[in-house]
């Protein structure tokens, strides 16, 4: 191989390693503020393309707000057609409705919407 090809391969490997690290430590968020009144509520299947904000947060924040809060009353209150956030991280998807009820797969959690919005203020940056 020529020196130029070896340099190109090295650059690709460095970029791939950096992207992998970023993806592991950051979660992608599509978000509409809880306090905004919407003319047409957003559903789970449309929040990604209609969200007002698209940003990245540290995955550890998401894990902290979801731990140990799954309950039946949250499941009964969940509104899939009034979705305010989609969070993707570590191969998982989390949906949050206007009342702060979060769905992850078949589990439901009541979260603190102010804590969640505070988490969004600490955007994850690529090193």
Backbone as XML, in Angstrom:
<?xml version="1.0"?>
<chain id="A" units="angstrom">
  <residue number="1" name="UNK">
    <atom name="N" x="0.838" y="-1.181" z="0.000"/>
    <atom name="CA" x="0.000" y="0.000" z="0.000"/>
    <atom name="C" x="0.883" y="1.244" z="0.000"/>
  </residue>
  <residue number="2" name="UNK">
    <atom name="N" x="0.351" y="2.252" z="-0.593"/>
    <atom name="CA" x="1.084" y="3.516" z="-0.617"/>
    <atom name="C" x="0.900" y="4.238" z="0.711"/>
  </residue>
  <residue number="3" name="UNK">
    <atom name="N" x="1.795" y="5.177" z="0.959"/>
    <atom name="CA" x="1.725" y="5.959" z="2.199"/>
    <atom name="C" x="0.430" y="6.761" z="2.268"/>
  </residue>
  <residue number="4" name="UNK">
    <atom name="N" x="-0.034" y="7.259" z="1.112"/>
    <atom name="CA" x="-1.276" y="8.036" z="1.079"/>
    <atom name="C" x="-2.480" y="7.181" z="1.484"/>
  </residue>
  <residue number="5" name="UNK">
    <atom name="N" x="-2.531" y="5.936" z="0.995"/>
    <atom name="CA" x="-3.636" y="5.041" z="1.358"/>
    <atom name="C" x="-3.604" y="4.721" z="2.850"/>
  </residue>
  <residue number="6" name="UNK">
    <atom name="N" x="-2.407" y="4.506" z="3.383"/>
    <atom name="CA" x="-2.288" y="4.210" z="4.810"/>
    <atom name="C" x="-2.751" y="5.391" z="5.660"/>
  </residue>
  <residue number="7" name="UNK">
    <atom name="N" x="-2.414" y="6.612" z="5.235"/>
    <atom name="CA" x="-2.863" y="7.801" z="5.963"/>
    <atom name="C" x="-4.381" y="7.928" z="5.911"/>
  </residue>
  <residue number="8" name="UNK">
    <atom name="N" x="-4.963" y="7.650" z="4.744"/>
    <atom name="CA" x="-6.421" y="7.730" z="4.594"/>
    <atom name="C" x="-7.110" y="6.722" z="5.504"/>
  </residue>
  <residue number="9" name="UNK">
    <atom name="N" x="-6.570" y="5.510" z="5.574"/>
    <atom name="CA" x="-7.145" y="4.473" z="6.439"/>
    <atom name="C" x="-7.041" y="4.898" z="7.907"/>
  </residue>
  <residue number="10" name="UNK">
    <atom name="N" x="-5.903" y="5.470" z="8.287"/>
    <atom name="CA" x="-5.713" y="5.922" z="9.669"/>
    <atom name="C" x="-6.714" y="7.016" z="10.030"/>
  </residue>
  <residue number="11" name="UNK">
    <atom name="N" x="-6.967" y="7.945" z="9.113"/>
    <atom name="CA" x="-7.934" y="9.019" z="9.362"/>
    <atom name="C" x="-9.329" y="8.450" z="9.546"/>
  </residue>
  <residue number="12" name="UNK">
    <atom name="N" x="-9.730" y="7.512" z="8.691"/>
    <atom name="CA" x="-11.052" y="6.886" z="8.793"/>
    <atom name="C" x="-11.198" y="6.164" z="10.124"/>
  </residue>
  <residue number="13" name="UNK">
    <atom name="N" x="-10.167" y="5.444" z="10.543"/>
    <atom name="CA" x="-10.221" y="4.732" z="11.819"/>
    <atom name="C" x="-10.335" y="5.701" z="12.995"/>
  </residue>
  <residue number="14" name="UNK">
    <atom name="N" x="-9.627" y="6.813" z="12.945"/>
    <atom name="CA" x="-9.717" y="7.808" z="14.025"/>
    <atom name="C" x="-11.107" y="8.422" z="14.098"/>
  </residue>
  <residue number="15" name="UNK">
    <atom name="N" x="-11.682" y="8.745" z="12.946"/>
    <atom name="CA" x="-13.033" y="9.316" z="12.912"/>
    <atom name="C" x="-14.040" y="8.306" z="13.436"/>
  </residue>
  <residue number="16" name="UNK">
    <atom name="N" x="-13.910" y="7.045" z="13.027"/>
    <atom name="CA" x="-14.829" y="6.002" z="13.490"/>
    <atom name="C" x="-14.732" y="5.823" z="14.995"/>
  </residue>
  <residue number="17" name="UNK">
    <atom name="N" x="-13.529" y="5.824" z="15.531"/>
    <atom name="CA" x="-13.351" y="5.658" z="16.975"/>
    <atom name="C" x="-13.962" y="6.827" z="17.733"/>
  </residue>
  <residue number="18" name="UNK">
    <atom name="N" x="-13.778" y="8.041" z="17.234"/>
    <atom name="CA" x="-14.357" y="9.216" z="17.897"/>
    <atom name="C" x="-15.872" y="9.171" z="17.846"/>
  </residue>
  <residue number="19" name="UNK">
    <atom name="N" x="-16.451" y="8.785" z="16.716"/>
    <atom name="CA" x="-17.903" y="8.698" z="16.591"/>
    <atom name="C" x="-18.461" y="7.632" z="17.517"/>
  </residue>
  <residue number="20" name="UNK">
    <atom name="N" x="-17.790" y="6.506" z="17.630"/>
    <atom name="CA" x="-18.249" y="5.432" z="18.495"/>
    <atom name="C" x="-18.269" y="5.909" z="19.942"/>
  </residue>
  <residue number="21" name="UNK">
    <atom name="N" x="-17.214" y="6.581" z="20.352"/>
    <atom name="CA" x="-17.135" y="7.092" z="21.713"/>
    <atom name="C" x="-18.251" y="8.105" z="21.990"/>
  </residue>
  <residue number="22" name="UNK">
    <atom name="N" x="-18.488" y="9.004" z="21.041"/>
    <atom name="CA" x="-19.540" y="10.016" z="21.179"/>
    <atom name="C" x="-20.902" y="9.346" z="21.295"/>
  </residue>
  <residue number="23" name="UNK">
    <atom name="N" x="-21.163" y="8.351" z="20.440"/>
    <atom name="CA" x="-22.459" y="7.662" z="20.452"/>
    <atom name="C" x="-22.687" y="6.922" z="21.761"/>
  </residue>
  <residue number="24" name="UNK">
    <atom name="N" x="-21.627" y="6.387" z="22.349"/>
    <atom name="CA" x="-21.773" y="5.656" z="23.607"/>
    <atom name="C" x="-22.037" y="6.572" z="24.795"/>
  </residue>
  <residue number="25" name="UNK">
    <atom name="N" x="-21.483" y="7.766" z="24.778"/>
    <atom name="CA" x="-21.604" y="8.638" z="25.941"/>
    <atom name="C" x="-22.721" y="9.669" z="25.817"/>
  </residue>
  <residue number="26" name="UNK">
    <atom name="N" x="-23.286" y="9.830" z="24.619"/>
    <atom name="CA" x="-24.310" y="10.846" z="24.396"/>
    <atom name="C" x="-25.598" y="10.224" z="23.868"/>
  </residue>
  <residue number="27" name="UNK">
    <atom name="N" x="-26.707" y="10.820" z="24.253"/>
    <atom name="CA" x="-28.022" y="10.400" z="23.760"/>
    <atom name="C" x="-28.595" y="11.529" z="22.910"/>
  </residue>
  <residue number="28" name="UNK">
    <atom name="N" x="-29.257" y="11.157" z="21.831"/>
    <atom name="CA" x="-29.869" y="12.121" z="20.927"/>
    <atom name="C" x="-31.273" y="12.454" z="21.431"/>
  </residue>
  <residue number="29" name="UNK">
    <atom name="N" x="-31.622" y="13.739" z="21.408"/>
    <atom name="CA" x="-32.922" y="14.176" z="21.926"/>
    <atom name="C" x="-33.646" y="15.031" z="20.894"/>
  </residue>
  <residue number="30" name="UNK">
    <atom name="N" x="-34.907" y="14.686" z="20.645"/>
    <atom name="CA" x="-35.818" y="15.498" z="19.842"/>
    <atom name="C" x="-36.850" y="16.010" z="20.838"/>
  </residue>
  <residue number="31" name="UNK">
    <atom name="N" x="-37.059" y="17.334" z="20.901"/>
    <atom name="CA" x="-37.785" y="17.884" z="22.045"/>
    <atom name="C" x="-38.685" y="19.060" z="21.680"/>
  </residue>
  <residue number="32" name="UNK">
    <atom name="N" x="-39.856" y="19.090" z="22.326"/>
    <atom name="CA" x="-40.767" y="20.237" z="22.324"/>
    <atom name="C" x="-41.030" y="20.548" z="23.795"/>
  </residue>
  <residue number="33" name="UNK">
    <atom name="N" x="-40.837" y="21.782" z="24.199"/>
    <atom name="CA" x="-40.959" y="22.166" z="25.607"/>
    <atom name="C" x="-42.310" y="21.759" z="26.199"/>
  </residue>
  <residue number="34" name="UNK">
    <atom name="N" x="-42.285" y="21.355" z="27.457"/>
    <atom name="CA" x="-43.508" y="20.942" z="28.151"/>
    <atom name="C" x="-44.487" y="22.096" z="28.316"/>
  </residue>
  <residue number="35" name="UNK">
    <atom name="N" x="-43.988" y="23.314" z="28.403"/>
    <atom name="CA" x="-44.836" y="24.468" z="28.665"/>
    <atom name="C" x="-45.504" y="25.078" z="27.446"/>
  </residue>
  <residue number="36" name="UNK">
    <atom name="N" x="-45.194" y="24.599" z="26.269"/>
    <atom name="CA" x="-45.764" y="25.167" z="25.045"/>
    <atom name="C" x="-47.104" y="24.510" z="24.731"/>
  </residue>
  <residue number="37" name="UNK">
    <atom name="N" x="-48.111" y="25.328" z="24.457"/>
    <atom name="CA" x="-49.405" y="24.808" z="24.002"/>
    <atom name="C" x="-49.302" y="24.556" z="22.498"/>
  </residue>
  <residue number="38" name="UNK">
    <atom name="N" x="-49.676" y="23.379" z="22.074"/>
    <atom name="CA" x="-49.599" y="23.029" z="20.654"/>
    <atom name="C" x="-50.986" y="22.995" z="20.039"/>
  </residue>
  <residue number="39" name="UNK">
    <atom name="N" x="-51.096" y="23.535" z="18.846"/>
    <atom name="CA" x="-52.352" y="23.480" z="18.104"/>
    <atom name="C" x="-52.669" y="22.030" z="17.755"/>
  </residue>
  <residue number="40" name="UNK">
    <atom name="N" x="-51.642" y="21.312" z="17.309"/>
    <atom name="CA" x="-51.780" y="19.884" z="17.007"/>
    <atom name="C" x="-50.724" y="19.136" z="17.808"/>
  </residue>
  <residue number="41" name="UNK">
    <atom name="N" x="-51.127" y="18.316" z="18.773"/>
    <atom name="CA" x="-50.153" y="17.547" z="19.548"/>
    <atom name="C" x="-49.315" y="16.643" z="18.646"/>
  </residue>
  <residue number="42" name="UNK">
    <atom name="N" x="-48.145" y="16.290" z="19.131"/>
    <atom name="CA" x="-47.216" y="15.461" z="18.365"/>
    <atom name="C" x="-47.287" y="14.022" z="18.869"/>
  </residue>
  <residue number="43" name="UNK">
    <atom name="N" x="-47.327" y="13.096" z="17.930"/>
    <atom name="CA" x="-47.391" y="11.672" z="18.267"/>
    <atom name="C" x="-45.982" y="11.083" z="18.318"/>
  </residue>
  <residue number="44" name="UNK">
    <atom name="N" x="-45.876" y="9.904" z="18.914"/>
    <atom name="CA" x="-44.577" y="9.233" z="18.990"/>
    <atom name="C" x="-43.932" y="9.089" z="17.614"/>
  </residue>
  <residue number="45" name="UNK">
    <atom name="N" x="-44.729" y="8.735" z="16.619"/>
    <atom name="CA" x="-44.155" y="8.471" z="15.296"/>
    <atom name="C" x="-43.824" y="9.729" z="14.497"/>
  </residue>
  <residue number="46" name="UNK">
    <atom name="N" x="-44.170" y="10.918" z="15.006"/>
    <atom name="CA" x="-43.851" y="12.154" z="14.275"/>
    <atom name="C" x="-42.921" y="13.094" z="15.039"/>
  </residue>
  <residue number="47" name="UNK">
    <atom name="N" x="-42.639" y="12.818" z="16.300"/>
    <atom name="CA" x="-41.859" y="13.752" z="17.113"/>
    <atom name="C" x="-40.465" y="13.999" z="16.534"/>
  </residue>
  <residue number="48" name="UNK">
    <atom name="N" x="-39.865" y="12.993" z="15.944"/>
    <atom name="CA" x="-38.507" y="13.151" z="15.407"/>
    <atom name="C" x="-38.448" y="14.217" z="14.313"/>
  </residue>
  <residue number="49" name="UNK">
    <atom name="N" x="-39.430" y="14.253" z="13.446"/>
    <atom name="CA" x="-39.399" y="15.200" z="12.322"/>
    <atom name="C" x="-40.071" y="16.532" z="12.643"/>
  </residue>
  <residue number="50" name="UNK">
    <atom name="N" x="-40.839" y="16.602" z="13.727"/>
    <atom name="CA" x="-41.559" y="17.842" z="14.035"/>
    <atom name="C" x="-41.065" y="18.541" z="15.303"/>
  </residue>
  <residue number="51" name="UNK">
    <atom name="N" x="-40.058" y="17.988" z="15.950"/>
    <atom name="CA" x="-39.540" y="18.575" z="17.191"/>
    <atom name="C" x="-38.962" y="19.963" z="16.943"/>
  </residue>
  <residue number="52" name="UNK">
    <atom name="N" x="-39.060" y="20.816" z="17.948"/>
    <atom name="CA" x="-38.517" y="22.175" z="17.853"/>
    <atom name="C" x="-37.018" y="22.203" z="18.136"/>
  </residue>
  <residue number="53" name="UNK">
    <atom name="N" x="-36.525" y="21.232" z="18.916"/>
    <atom name="CA" x="-35.107" y="21.181" z="19.262"/>
    <atom name="C" x="-34.552" y="19.791" z="18.978"/>
  </residue>
  <residue number="54" name="UNK">
    <atom name="N" x="-33.295" y="19.754" z="18.528"/>
    <atom name="CA" x="-32.573" y="18.505" z="18.300"/>
    <atom name="C" x="-31.191" y="18.698" z="18.911"/>
  </residue>
  <residue number="55" name="UNK">
    <atom name="N" x="-30.873" y="17.921" z="19.939"/>
    <atom name="CA" x="-29.595" y="18.087" z="20.614"/>
    <atom name="C" x="-29.126" y="16.767" z="21.195"/>
  </residue>
  <residue number="56" name="UNK">
    <atom name="N" x="-27.983" y="16.808" z="21.854"/>
    <atom name="CA" x="-27.401" y="15.622" z="22.470"/>
    <atom name="C" x="-27.142" y="15.893" z="23.946"/>
  </residue>
  <residue number="57" name="UNK">
    <atom name="N" x="-27.431" y="14.902" z="24.784"/>
    <atom name="CA" x="-27.162" y="14.996" z="26.221"/>
    <atom name="C" x="-26.367" y="13.770" z="26.642"/>
  </residue>
  <residue number="58" name="UNK">
    <atom name="N" x="-25.732" y="13.856" z="27.791"/>
    <atom name="CA" x="-24.975" y="12.714" z="28.291"/>
    <atom name="C" x="-25.933" y="11.577" z="28.638"/>
  </residue>
  <residue number="59" name="UNK">
    <atom name="N" x="-25.597" y="10.383" z="28.205"/>
    <atom name="CA" x="-26.439" y="9.206" z="28.459"/>
    <atom name="C" x="-26.662" y="8.967" z="29.945"/>
  </residue>
  <residue number="60" name="UNK">
    <atom name="N" x="-25.687" y="9.296" z="30.756"/>
    <atom name="CA" x="-25.803" y="9.063" z="32.204"/>
    <atom name="C" x="-26.970" y="9.834" z="32.820"/>
  </residue>
  <residue number="61" name="UNK">
    <atom name="N" x="-27.327" y="10.993" z="32.273"/>
    <atom name="CA" x="-28.459" y="11.762" z="32.796"/>
    <atom name="C" x="-29.767" y="11.001" z="32.605"/>
  </residue>
  <residue number="62" name="UNK">
    <atom name="N" x="-29.918" y="10.401" z="31.436"/>
    <atom name="CA" x="-31.138" y="9.652" z="31.148"/>
    <atom name="C" x="-31.273" y="8.472" z="32.097"/>
  </residue>
  <residue number="63" name="UNK">
    <atom name="N" x="-30.188" y="7.756" z="32.315"/>
    <atom name="CA" x="-30.220" y="6.607" z="33.216"/>
    <atom name="C" x="-30.624" y="7.036" z="34.626"/>
  </residue>
  <residue number="64" name="UNK">
    <atom name="N" x="-30.181" y="8.200" z="35.034"/>
    <atom name="CA" x="-30.482" y="8.691" z="36.384"/>
    <atom name="C" x="-31.971" y="8.986" z="36.569"/>
  </residue>
  <residue number="65" name="UNK">
    <atom name="N" x="-32.631" y="9.583" z="35.569"/>
    <atom name="CA" x="-34.039" y="9.943" z="35.765"/>
    <atom name="C" x="-34.979" y="8.755" z="35.638"/>
  </residue>
  <residue number="66" name="UNK">
    <atom name="N" x="-34.536" y="7.656" z="35.010"/>
    <atom name="CA" x="-35.424" y="6.517" z="34.786"/>
    <atom name="C" x="-35.323" y="5.433" z="35.848"/>
  </residue>
  <residue number="67" name="UNK">
    <atom name="N" x="-34.306" y="5.461" z="36.661"/>
    <atom name="CA" x="-34.043" y="4.363" z="37.588"/>
    <atom name="C" x="-35.157" y="4.192" z="38.615"/>
  </residue>
  <residue number="68" name="UNK">
    <atom name="N" x="-35.710" y="2.980" z="38.685"/>
    <atom name="CA" x="-36.605" y="2.584" z="39.757"/>
    <atom name="C" x="-37.938" y="3.281" z="39.863"/>
  </residue>
  <residue number="69" name="UNK">
    <atom name="N" x="-38.427" y="3.878" z="38.800"/>
    <atom name="CA" x="-39.683" y="4.612" z="38.927"/>
    <atom name="C" x="-40.804" y="4.029" z="38.072"/>
  </residue>
  <residue number="70" name="UNK">
    <atom name="N" x="-40.633" y="2.848" z="37.544"/>
    <atom name="CA" x="-41.673" y="2.255" z="36.703"/>
    <atom name="C" x="-42.892" y="1.933" z="37.559"/>
  </residue>
  <residue number="71" name="UNK">
    <atom name="N" x="-44.079" y="2.340" z="37.062"/>
    <atom name="CA" x="-45.284" y="2.047" z="37.844"/>
    <atom name="C" x="-46.531" y="2.030" z="36.969"/>
  </residue>
  <residue number="72" name="UNK">
    <atom name="N" x="-47.577" y="1.378" z="37.496"/>
    <atom name="CA" x="-48.830" y="1.212" z="36.754"/>
    <atom name="C" x="-49.585" y="2.518" z="36.564"/>
  </residue>
  <residue number="73" name="UNK">
    <atom name="N" x="-49.550" y="3.406" z="37.547"/>
    <atom name="CA" x="-50.297" y="4.658" z="37.403"/>
    <atom name="C" x="-49.717" y="5.505" z="36.275"/>
  </residue>
  <residue number="74" name="UNK">
    <atom name="N" x="-48.402" y="5.453" z="36.091"/>
    <atom name="CA" x="-47.785" y="6.181" z="34.976"/>
    <atom name="C" x="-48.255" y="5.605" z="33.646"/>
  </residue>
  <residue number="75" name="UNK">
    <atom name="N" x="-48.388" y="4.289" z="33.579"/>
    <atom name="CA" x="-48.858" y="3.654" z="32.343"/>
    <atom name="C" x="-50.265" y="4.126" z="31.987"/>
  </residue>
  <residue number="76" name="UNK">
    <atom name="N" x="-51.123" y="4.247" z="32.972"/>
    <atom name="CA" x="-52.504" y="4.677" z="32.721"/>
    <atom name="C" x="-52.573" y="6.129" z="32.264"/>
  </residue>
  <residue number="77" name="UNK">
    <atom name="N" x="-51.632" y="6.965" z="32.722"/>
    <atom name="CA" x="-51.642" y="8.387" z="32.381"/>
    <atom name="C" x="-50.949" y="8.698" z="31.053"/>
  </residue>
  <residue number="78" name="UNK">
    <atom name="N" x="-50.131" y="7.773" z="30.542"/>
    <atom name="CA" x="-49.308" y="8.051" z="29.356"/>
    <atom name="C" x="-50.159" y="8.393" z="28.135"/>
  </residue>
  <residue number="79" name="UNK">
    <atom name="N" x="-49.759" y="9.454" z="27.417"/>
    <atom name="CA" x="-50.471" y="9.924" z="26.228"/>
    <atom name="C" x="-49.548" y="9.847" z="25.003"/>
  </residue>
  <residue number="80" name="UNK">
    <atom name="N" x="-49.592" y="8.757" z="24.240"/>
    <atom name="CA" x="-48.687" y="8.618" z="23.093"/>
    <atom name="C" x="-48.928" y="9.650" z="21.995"/>
  </residue>
  <residue number="81" name="UNK">
    <atom name="N" x="-50.100" y="10.277" z="21.998"/>
    <atom name="CA" x="-50.391" y="11.296" z="20.989"/>
    <atom name="C" x="-50.128" y="12.713" z="21.487"/>
  </residue>
  <residue number="82" name="UNK">
    <atom name="N" x="-49.440" y="12.838" z="22.618"/>
    <atom name="CA" x="-49.039" y="14.153" z="23.121"/>
    <atom name="C" x="-47.575" y="14.074" z="23.563"/>
  </residue>
  <residue number="83" name="UNK">
    <atom name="N" x="-46.744" y="13.578" z="22.650"/>
    <atom name="CA" x="-45.331" y="13.341" z="22.916"/>
    <atom name="C" x="-44.543" y="14.642" z="22.866"/>
  </residue>
  <residue number="84" name="UNK">
    <atom name="N" x="-43.666" y="14.823" z="23.831"/>
    <atom name="CA" x="-42.831" y="16.024" z="23.875"/>
    <atom name="C" x="-41.354" y="15.728" z="23.670"/>
  </residue>
  <residue number="85" name="UNK">
    <atom name="N" x="-40.949" y="14.472" z="23.828"/>
    <atom name="CA" x="-39.530" y="14.168" z="23.636"/>
    <atom name="C" x="-39.340" y="12.729" z="23.182"/>
  </residue>
  <residue number="86" name="UNK">
    <atom name="N" x="-38.355" y="12.565" z="22.336"/>
    <atom name="CA" x="-37.826" y="11.255" z="21.968"/>
    <atom name="C" x="-36.352" y="11.313" z="22.318"/>
  </residue>
  <residue number="87" name="UNK">
    <atom name="N" x="-35.912" y="10.362" z="23.137"/>
    <atom name="CA" x="-34.508" y="10.289" z="23.523"/>
    <atom name="C" x="-33.981" y="8.953" z="23.041"/>
  </residue>
  <residue number="88" name="UNK">
    <atom name="N" x="-32.881" y="8.995" z="22.275"/>
    <atom name="CA" x="-32.238" y="7.782" z="21.777"/>
    <atom name="C" x="-30.833" y="7.711" z="22.329"/>
  </residue>
  <residue number="89" name="UNK">
    <atom name="N" x="-30.544" y="6.611" z="23.005"/>
    <atom name="CA" x="-29.203" y="6.426" z="23.537"/>
    <atom name="C" x="-28.943" y="4.977" z="23.841"/>
  </residue>
  <residue number="90" name="UNK">
    <atom name="N" x="-27.727" y="4.546" z="23.606"/>
    <atom name="CA" x="-27.319" y="3.158" z="23.870"/>
    <atom name="C" x="-28.256" y="2.147" z="23.222"/>
  </residue>
  <residue number="91" name="UNK">
    <atom name="N" x="-28.731" y="2.461" z="22.017"/>
    <atom name="CA" x="-29.609" y="1.546" z="21.290"/>
    <atom name="C" x="-31.034" y="1.484" z="21.824"/>
  </residue>
  <residue number="92" name="UNK">
    <atom name="N" x="-31.409" y="2.391" z="22.701"/>
    <atom name="CA" x="-32.739" y="2.402" z="23.308"/>
    <atom name="C" x="-33.492" y="3.668" z="22.913"/>
  </residue>
  <residue number="93" name="UNK">
    <atom name="N" x="-34.821" y="3.597" z="22.928"/>
    <atom name="CA" x="-35.658" y="4.767" z="22.682"/>
    <atom name="C" x="-36.566" y="5.011" z="23.882"/>
  </residue>
  <residue number="94" name="UNK">
    <atom name="N" x="-36.684" y="6.281" z="24.258"/>
    <atom name="CA" x="-37.531" y="6.712" z="25.359"/>
    <atom name="C" x="-38.435" y="7.817" z="24.832"/>
  </residue>
  <residue number="95" name="UNK">
    <atom name="N" x="-39.734" y="7.717" z="25.100"/>
    <atom name="CA" x="-40.692" y="8.754" z="24.715"/>
    <atom name="C" x="-41.230" y="9.394" z="25.987"/>
  </residue>
  <residue number="96" name="UNK">
    <atom name="N" x="-41.379" y="10.712" z="25.972"/>
    <atom name="CA" x="-41.896" y="11.431" z="27.137"/>
    <atom name="C" x="-43.082" y="12.273" z="26.695"/>
  </residue>
  <residue number="97" name="UNK">
    <atom name="N" x="-44.205" y="12.135" z="27.413"/>
    <atom name="CA" x="-45.394" y="12.915" z="27.043"/>
    <atom name="C" x="-45.412" y="14.253" z="27.786"/>
  </residue>
  <residue number="98" name="UNK">
    <atom name="N" x="-46.430" y="15.034" z="27.532"/>
    <atom name="CA" x="-46.507" y="16.394" z="28.085"/>
    <atom name="C" x="-46.530" y="16.421" z="29.612"/>
  </residue>
  <residue number="99" name="UNK">
    <atom name="N" x="-47.085" y="15.389" z="30.235"/>
    <atom name="CA" x="-47.183" y="15.349" z="31.694"/>
    <atom name="C" x="-45.952" y="14.749" z="32.366"/>
  </residue>
  <residue number="100" name="UNK">
    <atom name="N" x="-44.900" y="14.476" z="31.586"/>
    <atom name="CA" x="-43.683" y="13.925" z="32.164"/>
    <atom name="C" x="-43.727" y="12.432" z="32.391"/>
  </residue>
  <residue number="101" name="UNK">
    <atom name="N" x="-44.608" y="11.737" z="31.679"/>
    <atom name="CA" x="-44.629" y="10.275" z="31.760"/>
    <atom name="C" x="-43.735" y="9.754" z="30.639"/>
  </residue>
  <residue number="102" name="UNK">
    <atom name="N" x="-42.769" y="8.928" z="31.023"/>
    <atom name="CA" x="-41.812" y="8.397" z="30.061"/>
    <atom name="C" x="-42.108" y="6.930" z="29.783"/>
  </residue>
  <residue number="103" name="UNK">
    <atom name="N" x="-42.084" y="6.567" z="28.495"/>
    <atom name="CA" x="-42.253" y="5.168" z="28.091"/>
    <atom name="C" x="-40.943" y="4.664" z="27.525"/>
  </residue>
  <residue number="104" name="UNK">
    <atom name="N" x="-40.501" y="3.532" z="28.035"/>
    <atom name="CA" x="-39.335" y="2.831" z="27.502"/>
    <atom name="C" x="-39.755" y="1.384" z="27.312"/>
  </residue>
  <residue number="105" name="UNK">
    <atom name="N" x="-39.881" y="0.983" z="26.041"/>
    <atom name="CA" x="-40.419" y="-0.343" z="25.710"/>
    <atom name="C" x="-41.801" y="-0.468" z="26.354"/>
  </residue>
  <residue number="106" name="UNK">
    <atom name="N" x="-41.994" y="-1.433" z="27.255"/>
    <atom name="CA" x="-43.297" y="-1.609" z="27.911"/>
    <atom name="C" x="-43.283" y="-1.143" z="29.363"/>
  </residue>
  <residue number="107" name="UNK">
    <atom name="N" x="-42.326" y="-0.301" z="29.721"/>
    <atom name="CA" x="-42.244" y="0.226" z="31.081"/>
    <atom name="C" x="-42.549" y="1.715" z="31.053"/>
  </residue>
  <residue number="108" name="UNK">
    <atom name="N" x="-43.193" y="2.188" z="32.113"/>
    <atom name="CA" x="-43.610" y="3.582" z="32.203"/>
    <atom name="C" x="-43.088" y="4.185" z="33.499"/>
  </residue>
  <residue number="109" name="UNK">
    <atom name="N" x="-42.623" y="5.419" z="33.410"/>
    <atom name="CA" x="-42.019" y="6.118" z="34.538"/>
    <atom name="C" x="-42.601" y="7.520" z="34.627"/>
  </residue>
  <residue number="110" name="UNK">
    <atom name="N" x="-42.802" y="8.006" z="35.820"/>
    <atom name="CA" x="-43.145" y="9.416" z="36.010"/>
    <atom name="C" x="-41.838" y="10.139" z="36.294"/>
  </residue>
  <residue number="111" name="UNK">
    <atom name="N" x="-41.496" y="11.118" z="35.468"/>
    <atom name="CA" x="-40.257" y="11.852" z="35.676"/>
    <atom name="C" x="-40.566" y="13.302" z="36.040"/>
  </residue>
  <residue number="112" name="UNK">
    <atom name="N" x="-39.584" y="13.984" z="36.531"/>
    <atom name="CA" x="-39.692" y="15.407" z="36.847"/>
    <atom name="C" x="-39.357" y="16.178" z="35.574"/>
  </residue>
  <residue number="113" name="UNK">
    <atom name="N" x="-40.347" y="16.822" z="34.969"/>
    <atom name="CA" x="-40.132" y="17.505" z="33.691"/>
    <atom name="C" x="-39.134" y="18.656" z="33.823"/>
  </residue>
  <residue number="114" name="UNK">
    <atom name="N" x="-39.099" y="19.318" z="34.982"/>
    <atom name="CA" x="-38.119" y="20.394" z="35.180"/>
    <atom name="C" x="-36.704" y="19.836" z="35.248"/>
  </residue>
  <residue number="115" name="UNK">
    <atom name="N" x="-36.553" y="18.686" z="35.903"/>
    <atom name="CA" x="-35.244" y="18.032" z="35.958"/>
    <atom name="C" x="-34.805" y="17.638" z="34.551"/>
  </residue>
  <residue number="116" name="UNK">
    <atom name="N" x="-35.748" y="17.131" z="33.756"/>
    <atom name="CA" x="-35.437" y="16.735" z="32.382"/>
    <atom name="C" x="-34.991" y="17.945" z="31.560"/>
  </residue>
  <residue number="117" name="UNK">
    <atom name="N" x="-35.726" y="19.054" z="31.647"/>
    <atom name="CA" x="-35.344" y="20.255" z="30.895"/>
    <atom name="C" x="-33.998" y="20.790" z="31.378"/>
  </residue>
  <residue number="118" name="UNK">
    <atom name="N" x="-33.709" y="20.671" z="32.666"/>
    <atom name="CA" x="-32.400" y="21.061" z="33.184"/>
    <atom name="C" x="-31.290" y="20.205" z="32.611"/>
  </residue>
  <residue number="119" name="UNK">
    <atom name="N" x="-31.580" y="18.924" z="32.431"/>
    <atom name="CA" x="-30.620" y="18.009" z="31.824"/>
    <atom name="C" x="-30.294" y="18.445" z="30.395"/>
  </residue>
  <residue number="120" name="UNK">
    <atom name="N" x="-31.301" y="18.949" z="29.679"/>
    <atom name="CA" x="-31.098" y="19.368" z="28.293"/>
    <atom name="C" x="-30.186" y="20.586" z="28.192"/>
  </residue>
  <residue number="121" name="UNK">
    <atom name="N" x="-30.121" y="21.373" z="29.253"/>
    <atom name="CA" x="-29.256" y="22.557" z="29.247"/>
    <atom name="C" x="-27.780" y="22.172" z="29.279"/>
  </residue>
  <residue number="122" name="UNK">
    <atom name="N" x="-27.494" y="20.935" z="29.672"/>
    <atom name="CA" x="-26.109" y="20.451" z="29.749"/>
    <atom name="C" x="-25.814" y="19.594" z="28.530"/>
  </residue>
  <residue number="123" name="UNK">
    <atom name="N" x="-25.774" y="20.231" z="27.385"/>
    <atom name="CA" x="-25.617" y="19.521" z="26.118"/>
    <atom name="C" x="-24.291" y="18.769" z="26.066"/>
  </residue>
  <residue number="124" name="UNK">
    <atom name="N" x="-24.320" y="17.585" z="25.486"/>
    <atom name="CA" x="-23.151" y="16.731" z="25.325"/>
    <atom name="C" x="-22.361" y="17.214" z="24.109"/>
  </residue>
  <residue number="125" name="UNK">
    <atom name="N" x="-21.089" y="17.392" z="24.283"/>
    <atom name="CA" x="-20.231" y="17.869" z="23.191"/>
    <atom name="C" x="-19.278" y="16.764" z="22.775"/>
  </residue>
  <residue number="126" name="UNK">
    <atom name="N" x="-19.005" y="16.702" z="21.477"/>
    <atom name="CA" x="-18.027" y="15.753" z="20.959"/>
    <atom name="C" x="-16.639" y="16.264" z="21.298"/>
  </residue>
  <residue number="127" name="UNK">
    <atom name="N" x="-15.783" y="15.366" z="21.799"/>
    <atom name="CA" x="-14.410" y="15.776" z="22.170"/>
    <atom name="C" x="-13.551" y="15.978" z="20.957"/>
  </residue>
</chain>
